[in-house]
Amino acid sequence: MEEANKSVASWFIFRGLCDSKELQTFLLLPFSTLYLMTAVGNLFVVLLFITDSHLHSPMYFLLANLSFVDFCLSSVTTPKLTTDFLKDNKTISFGGCMTQIFGVHFFGGGEMVLLVTMAYDRYVAICKPLHYSSIMDRRKCIWLVLISWTTGFVHAMSQQVMILDVPFCGSRIVDSFFCDTPLVIKLACIDTHTLGMFINANSGVLATICFILLVISYTYILLTVRLHSKDGASKALSTCTSHITVVLLFFGPCFLIYLWPFSITWMDKFLAVFYTVITPLLNPAIYTLRNKDIRNAIKRLINQHMNSQDNF
């Protein structure tokens, strides 16, 4: 009889960001605007890299990949969030839920490794400038990006394997605006305490390893450059500030979501919004505003467009 009550869920219901219908209607325009800005900003960085030969260097190749990953990460959750603001019944199919889980961990895990790769690129550029072109050649850059995508895929698949065969019964309500593994396993018919620990450890270990590598990389950059120049530390810090800012914005919510032992619903939702909506928007803005080469590339693109219109 107990086995008969267990079933594979065919759908779930999102509780959403809030219960107030008026507030949801109000949030529709801001979140739609944020997603549009995220898509345009990140894809614009990718377009700049493709079209401007001055940006065909390892650093901008990695930055273009980061922008594409951020666009994809935001696209996994934000379009569904914005359309659900108009709905009373925020349902998602089981397949759609599993796709969201895979997408969030695929692009999120890939971005962690990609940020480590970008730190390695800055280490070589600042600490070994004479050997930069030979160390960070085209082939190595492609391999490093492939490793980040592969790591994200393996991480996402490991999350899927742990949850696909979990039986669900009773409540189908996910207390968030998208599917994530720790939220969905709460609806399982079985005791998922041990499974939940494995799931959080899976994400937490990847995030911790990547963060430690990033801290070591940027610390070594500052210490190494300081030994060779009196004001070297400030120059290195200026060069790496954008990278360090992005790292803190990305890893902060990850640690609080997957490693913090206490769960507060409103805080979890805020961190989820920050992780999937705000951070992908801020990344292109941070790099664009602080990077002289990208600002010059934008000027060249505008001038080229104006000249083509004049000729027309």
FILO-709921 format. One record per residue (C-alpha): residue number from 1; residue in three letters; x, y, z. Coordinates in pm, 1 decimal, always signed. Example, Ala and Ser with C-alpha at 12.3 -4.5 7.8 and 13.67 -1.06 7.14 Angstrom:
// residues 2
   resi   resn         px         py         pz
      1    Ala    +1230.0     -450.0     +780.0
      2    Ser    +1367.0     -106.0     +714.0
END
This chain:
// residues 312
   resi   resn         px         py         pz
      1    Met       +0.0       +0.0       +0.0
      2    Glu     +288.5     +231.7      +85.3
      3    Glu     +448.5     +161.2     -252.0
      4    Ala     +122.9     +241.8     -427.4
      5    Asn     +116.4     +587.1     -275.1
      6    Lys     +462.0     +662.4     -408.4
      7    Ser     +480.1     +802.8     -759.2
      8    Val     +695.4     +990.2    -1002.2
      9    Ala     +578.9    +1350.9     -996.3
     10    Ser     +447.7    +1477.1    -1331.1
     11    Trp     +445.3    +1841.6    -1227.8
     12    Phe     +536.8    +2086.7     -952.8
     13    Ile     +397.4    +2422.0     -839.8
     14    Phe     +617.1    +2721.7     -762.5
     15    Arg     +521.7    +2936.1     -466.5
     16    Gly     +708.9    +3225.2     -630.6
     17    Leu     +878.6    +3525.0     -476.7
     18    Cys     +572.8    +3644.1     -285.2
     19    Asp     +202.0    +3578.1     -229.2
     20    Ser      +72.4    +3926.8     -309.0
     21    Lys      -82.9    +3944.7     -655.5
     22    Glu      -37.4    +4322.4     -664.4
     23    Leu     +333.3    +4295.0     -584.3
     24    Gln     +381.0    +4026.6     -848.8
     25    Thr     +219.5    +4251.3    -1109.7
     26    Phe     +447.6    +4535.7     -999.5
     27    Leu     +758.8    +4312.9    -1025.4
     28    Leu     +680.9    +4202.4    -1382.0
     29    Leu     +826.6    +4510.3    -1552.0
     30    Pro    +1146.3    +4537.5    -1338.8
     31    Phe    +1235.9    +4170.6    -1383.4
     32    Ser    +1153.3    +4177.1    -1754.5
     33    Thr    +1379.4    +4481.4    -1789.2
     34    Leu    +1657.9    +4315.4    -1589.8
     35    Tyr    +1648.6    +4007.1    -1810.7
     36    Leu    +1646.6    +4216.7    -2128.9
     37    Met    +1948.4    +4412.3    -2002.3
     38    Thr    +2124.1    +4087.8    -1907.5
     39    Ala    +2065.4    +3934.4    -2249.5
     40    Val    +2165.9    +4247.6    -2442.7
     41    Gly    +2468.9    +4320.9    -2221.6
     42    Asn    +2617.0    +3971.8    -2228.4
     43    Leu    +2546.9    +3902.1    -2594.6
     44    Phe    +2690.7    +4245.1    -2680.8
     45    Val    +3020.4    +4146.8    -2514.1
     46    Val    +3022.6    +3824.0    -2717.9
     47    Leu    +2948.9    +4023.3    -3036.0
     48    Leu    +3231.0    +4268.7    -2959.9
     49    Phe    +3478.8    +3983.4    -2921.7
     50    Ile    +3370.3    +3822.4    -3248.6
     51    Thr    +3370.2    +4140.3    -3458.0
     52    Asp    +3665.7    +4336.5    -3313.6
     53    Ser    +4008.5    +4190.5    -3396.6
     54    His    +4168.8    +4404.3    -3122.3
     55    Leu    +3993.5    +4186.4    -2864.4
     56    His    +4116.8    +3855.8    -3005.9
     57    Ser    +4331.0    +3772.7    -2703.2
     58    Pro    +4301.0    +3501.4    -2435.7
     59    Met    +4156.2    +3735.5    -2171.2
     60    Tyr    +3870.8    +3852.5    -2394.9
     61    Phe    +3812.6    +3502.3    -2528.6
     62    Leu    +3752.6    +3391.0    -2169.0
     63    Leu    +3544.0    +3701.5    -2097.4
     64    Ala    +3323.8    +3631.8    -2401.2
     65    Asn    +3269.4    +3277.9    -2274.2
     66    Leu    +3181.8    +3412.5    -1928.3
     67    Ser    +2926.1    +3648.1    -2082.3
     68    Phe    +2770.4    +3364.1    -2281.1
     69    Val    +2750.9    +3144.4    -1969.4
     70    Asp    +2590.6    +3429.9    -1772.4
     71    Phe    +2330.9    +3477.7    -2046.8
     72    Cys    +2250.4    +3105.7    -2042.8
     73    Leu    +2236.6    +3088.0    -1661.2
     74    Ser    +1990.7    +3376.8    -1644.5
     75    Ser    +1784.2    +3228.5    -1928.5
     76    Val    +1730.6    +2904.3    -1736.1
     77    Thr    +1522.1    +3073.4    -1464.8
     78    Thr    +1434.4    +3438.6    -1536.0
     79    Pro    +1193.6    +3399.5    -1835.0
     80    Lys     +987.2    +3147.5    -1636.7
     81    Leu     +994.6    +3377.0    -1332.5
     82    Thr     +865.5    +3677.3    -1529.2
     83    Thr     +583.2    +3487.6    -1702.7
     84    Asp     +477.7    +3333.9    -1370.4
     85    Phe     +412.3    +3683.5    -1233.4
     86    Leu     +102.5    +3682.4    -1455.8
     87    Lys      -18.2    +3339.5    -1343.2
     88    Asp     -209.4    +3225.2    -1038.3
     89    Asn     -103.9    +2863.9    -1094.4
     90    Lys     +274.3    +2856.6    -1141.1
     91    Thr     +320.5    +2500.6    -1260.5
     92    Ile     +618.2    +2331.9    -1421.9
     93    Ser     +638.9    +1979.6    -1560.8
     94    Phe     +870.0    +1721.3    -1407.1
     95    Gly    +1083.1    +1731.8    -1721.3
     96    Gly    +1094.5    +2110.7    -1710.6
     97    Cys    +1195.8    +2098.6    -1344.4
     98    Met    +1478.0    +1852.6    -1415.1
     99    Thr    +1589.3    +2072.9    -1706.5
    100    Gln    +1609.6    +2375.1    -1476.8
    101    Ile    +1813.8    +2179.9    -1222.7
    102    Phe    +2049.8    +2060.9    -1495.0
    103    Gly    +2081.9    +2409.0    -1648.3
    104    Val    +2148.9    +2590.1    -1319.9
    105    His    +2421.0    +2344.6    -1216.2
    106    Phe    +2564.8    +2304.9    -1567.7
    107    Phe    +2615.0    +2676.9    -1626.4
    108    Gly    +2680.4    +2756.1    -1258.4
    109    Gly    +2944.7    +2484.2    -1221.8
    110    Gly    +3099.3    +2578.4    -1554.8
    111    Glu    +3122.1    +2943.0    -1449.0
    112    Met    +3306.8    +2852.2    -1129.0
    113    Val    +3580.2    +2675.5    -1325.0
    114    Leu    +3581.7    +2949.7    -1589.0
    115    Leu    +3650.3    +3209.9    -1318.7
    116    Val    +3946.4    +2999.1    -1202.4
    117    Thr    +4069.5    +2989.1    -1562.4
    118    Met    +4043.3    +3367.7    -1585.0
    119    Ala    +4244.2    +3398.3    -1262.9
    120    Tyr    +4513.0    +3174.6    -1412.6
    121    Asp    +4517.2    +3393.2    -1722.7
    122    Arg    +4571.6    +3705.9    -1507.7
    123    Tyr    +4845.1    +3525.6    -1311.9
    124    Val    +5036.5    +3444.4    -1630.7
    125    Ala    +4982.2    +3793.8    -1774.8
    126    Ile    +5103.2    +3974.0    -1459.8
    127    Cys    +5363.9    +3736.4    -1318.8
    128    Lys    +5505.7    +3592.7    -1642.1
    129    Pro    +5442.0    +3860.2    -1907.3
    130    Leu    +5732.0    +3756.5    -2133.6
    131    His    +5596.2    +3402.3    -2162.9
    132    Tyr    +5227.8    +3497.4    -2180.2
    133    Ser    +5177.4    +3441.8    -2554.0
    134    Ser    +5347.2    +3101.0    -2545.8
    135    Ile    +5170.9    +2978.9    -2230.0
    136    Met    +4822.4    +3110.7    -2311.2
    137    Asp    +4814.6    +3010.0    -2675.5
    138    Arg    +4494.8    +2948.7    -2870.0
    139    Arg    +4499.6    +2573.4    -2815.8
    140    Lys    +4539.9    +2598.9    -2438.6
    141    Cys    +4261.7    +2858.3    -2413.8
    142    Ile    +4022.1    +2628.9    -2599.6
    143    Trp    +4117.4    +2336.9    -2375.4
    144    Leu    +4067.0    +2543.0    -2060.0
    145    Val    +3720.2    +2649.7    -2174.4
    146    Leu    +3633.4    +2289.8    -2267.5
    147    Ile    +3742.6    +2178.8    -1919.4
    148    Ser    +3509.5    +2436.2    -1760.8
    149    Trp    +3214.2    +2320.7    -1974.0
    150    Thr    +3295.8    +1953.8    -1905.6
    151    Thr    +3318.8    +2014.7    -1530.5
    152    Gly    +2981.6    +2189.5    -1538.3
    153    Phe    +2830.0    +1898.7    -1731.4
    154    Val    +2967.2    +1635.3    -1491.9
    155    His    +2850.0    +1838.5    -1191.6
    156    Ala    +2499.9    +1881.4    -1337.7
    157    Met    +2472.9    +1513.2    -1428.5
    158    Ser    +2575.0    +1410.6    -1077.1
    159    Gln    +2290.9    +1626.1     -939.7
    160    Gln    +2045.8    +1467.4    -1185.7
    161    Val    +2151.9    +1112.0    -1102.7
    162    Met    +2092.7    +1170.1     -730.9
    163    Ile    +1735.9    +1298.2     -775.3
    164    Leu    +1586.1    +1127.3    -1083.0
    165    Asp    +1480.5     +808.4     -903.7
    166    Val    +1356.1     +979.9     -585.7
    167    Pro     +982.6     +905.4     -532.6
    168    Phe     +750.9    +1202.8     -473.3
    169    Cys     +412.3    +1208.0     -307.6
    170    Gly     +182.0    +1452.6     -135.4
    171    Ser     +282.4    +1818.0     -175.0
    172    Arg     +408.9    +1938.2     -512.1
    173    Ile     +477.6    +2294.7     -394.3
    174    Val     +836.0    +2418.5     -441.8
    175    Asp     +892.0    +2716.6     -212.9
    176    Ser    +1086.6    +2920.2     -469.5
    177    Phe    +1059.5    +3048.5     -827.3
    178    Phe    +1269.5    +2775.2     -991.4
    179    Cys    +1369.2    +2414.7     -935.0
    180    Asp    +1688.1    +2340.4     -746.4
    181    Thr    +1787.5    +2006.3     -600.9
    182    Pro    +1777.8    +2096.8     -226.7
    183    Leu    +1426.7    +2241.1     -270.4
    184    Val    +1283.0    +1953.2     -473.8
    185    Ile    +1407.9    +1669.2     -251.5
    186    Lys    +1208.3    +1819.0      +36.9
    187    Leu     +898.8    +1687.5     -144.5
    188    Ala    +1023.4    +1327.2     -154.5
    189    Cys     +838.2    +1038.9      +11.5
    190    Ile    +1157.4     +904.8     +167.8
    191    Asp    +1400.6    +1033.3     +428.4
    192    Thr    +1636.4    +1253.3     +227.0
    193    His    +1861.5    +1380.3     +505.8
    194    Thr    +2163.6    +1180.4     +390.3
    195    Leu    +2086.8    +1244.3      +24.2
    196    Gly    +2053.2    +1615.8      +94.6
    197    Met    +2395.3    +1617.5     +259.6
    198    Phe    +2547.9    +1453.4      -48.6
    199    Ile    +2374.2    +1700.4     -281.0
    200    Asn    +2488.9    +2005.2      -85.4
    201    Ala    +2838.0    +1858.1      -50.5
    202    Asn    +2850.7    +1801.5     -426.0
    203    Ser    +2791.3    +2171.2     -492.4
    204    Gly    +2976.9    +2292.8     -183.7
    205    Val    +3297.5    +2101.3     -255.7
    206    Leu    +3313.9    +2230.4     -614.5
    207    Ala    +3250.8    +2588.2     -498.7
    208    Thr    +3503.2    +2561.9     -213.8
    209    Ile    +3780.6    +2414.4     -431.2
    210    Cys    +3730.5    +2679.3     -697.9
    211    Phe    +3718.0    +2959.4     -440.9
    212    Ile    +4037.9    +2840.8     -269.0
    213    Leu    +4216.3    +2826.9     -605.8
    214    Leu    +4094.5    +3179.0     -680.5
    215    Val    +4212.7    +3314.4     -343.2
    216    Ile    +4553.5    +3150.0     -390.7
    217    Ser    +4583.1    +3284.4     -746.4
    218    Tyr    +4499.5    +3646.7     -667.1
    219    Thr    +4705.3    +3644.2     -344.7
    220    Tyr    +5005.0    +3509.9     -535.2
    221    Ile    +4958.6    +3776.2     -802.8
    222    Leu    +4965.9    +4057.5     -548.1
    223    Leu    +5260.1    +3915.8     -353.9
    224    Thr    +5464.9    +3837.4     -664.6
    225    Val    +5417.0    +4176.0     -828.8
    226    Arg    +5485.5    +4360.2     -503.3
    227    Leu    +5831.3    +4204.4     -488.6
    228    His    +5919.3    +4349.4     -828.0
    229    Ser    +5766.3    +4694.8     -795.7
    230    Lys    +5716.0    +4944.3     -516.7
    231    Asp    +5363.5    +5023.5     -627.3
    232    Gly    +5314.4    +4687.3     -787.9
    233    Ala    +5049.4    +4574.8     -545.5
    234    Ser    +4822.0    +4866.9     -631.1
    235    Lys    +4871.3    +4810.1    -1005.3
    236    Ala    +4796.3    +4440.7     -974.0
    237    Leu    +4494.4    +4512.4     -756.8
    238    Ser    +4368.6    +4763.0    -1014.3
    239    Thr    +4410.0    +4506.3    -1291.8
    240    Cys    +4233.4    +4230.3    -1099.1
    241    Thr    +3962.1    +4434.4     -923.5
    242    Ser    +3698.3    +4346.8    -1183.6
    243    His    +3778.2    +3975.9    -1154.7
    244    Ile    +3778.7    +3981.5     -774.8
    245    Thr    +3445.8    +4169.7     -766.1
    246    Val    +3281.6    +3914.7     -996.1
    247    Val    +3421.6    +3627.2     -787.4
    248    Leu    +3276.3    +3769.0     -465.0
    249    Leu    +2937.4    +3840.6     -625.4
    250    Phe    +2918.3    +3487.0     -766.4
    251    Phe    +3054.1    +3276.7     -481.2
    252    Gly    +2893.2    +3465.3     -191.4
    253    Pro    +2536.4    +3348.6     -265.6
    254    Cys    +2660.3    +2998.4     -357.3
    255    Phe    +2821.0    +2947.3      -16.2
    256    Leu    +2514.3    +3077.3     +167.7
    257    Ile    +2276.1    +2858.6      -35.3
    258    Tyr    +2467.5    +2529.5      -28.9
    259    Leu    +2695.2    +2547.3     +276.9
    260    Trp    +2505.1    +2761.9     +528.4
    261    Pro    +2345.8    +2517.9     +779.7
    262    Phe    +2037.2    +2733.6     +845.1
    263    Ser    +1765.5    +2793.6     +586.7
    264    Ile    +1556.1    +3112.1     +593.5
    265    Thr    +1299.1    +3116.7     +312.5
    266    Trp    +1303.5    +3488.6     +228.3
    267    Met    +1683.8    +3498.3     +238.9
    268    Asp    +1711.8    +3189.7      +17.0
    269    Lys    +1481.9    +3355.1     -237.2
    270    Phe    +1682.0    +3678.8     -225.6
    271    Leu    +2008.3    +3489.3     -277.1
    272    Ala    +1853.3    +3290.6     -561.9
    273    Val    +1746.6    +3615.1     -732.7
    274    Phe    +2092.8    +3761.1     -679.6
    275    Tyr    +2262.4    +3446.2     -811.1
    276    Thr    +2046.8    +3392.3    -1120.1
    277    Val    +1926.7    +3744.4    -1208.6
    278    Ile    +2148.2    +4017.7    -1062.8
    279    Thr    +2498.5    +3867.8    -1097.8
    280    Pro    +2463.2    +3782.8    -1470.7
    281    Leu    +2355.4    +4143.9    -1523.8
    282    Leu    +2640.2    +4297.1    -1323.1
    283    Asn    +2922.5    +4096.5    -1480.9
    284    Pro    +2922.1    +4267.1    -1824.9
    285    Ala    +2869.7    +4606.1    -1660.3
    286    Ile    +3168.2    +4557.3    -1426.7
    287    Tyr    +3403.0    +4446.9    -1704.7
    288    Thr    +3280.5    +4706.3    -1955.0
    289    Leu    +3297.7    +5007.8    -1724.0
    290    Arg    +3644.7    +4923.1    -1591.3
    291    Asn    +3804.6    +4795.7    -1912.5
    292    Lys    +3964.3    +5046.3    -2148.9
    293    Asp    +3996.1    +4799.6    -2439.1
    294    Ile    +3625.0    +4718.2    -2434.3
    295    Arg    +3530.1    +5085.9    -2411.8
    296    Asn    +3751.7    +5154.4    -2715.0
    297    Ala    +3595.7    +4860.0    -2898.4
    298    Ile    +3249.5    +5004.8    -2832.4
    299    Lys    +3364.6    +5341.7    -2970.1
    300    Arg    +3504.7    +5173.9    -3283.3
    301    Leu    +3178.3    +4984.9    -3333.1
    302    Ile    +2975.7    +5306.3    -3298.5
    303    Asn    +3206.3    +5496.9    -3535.2
    304    Gln    +3193.0    +5213.9    -3786.4
    305    His    +2813.3    +5216.2    -3772.7
    306    Met    +2798.5    +5594.8    -3813.4
    307    Asn    +3040.2    +5587.3    -4107.0
    308    Ser    +2839.5    +5317.1    -4280.1
    309    Gln    +2523.2    +5526.8    -4239.0
    310    Asp    +2699.8    +5834.0    -4379.5
    311    Asn    +2816.7    +5635.7    -4682.3
    312    Phe    +2465.3    +5505.0    -4731.4
END
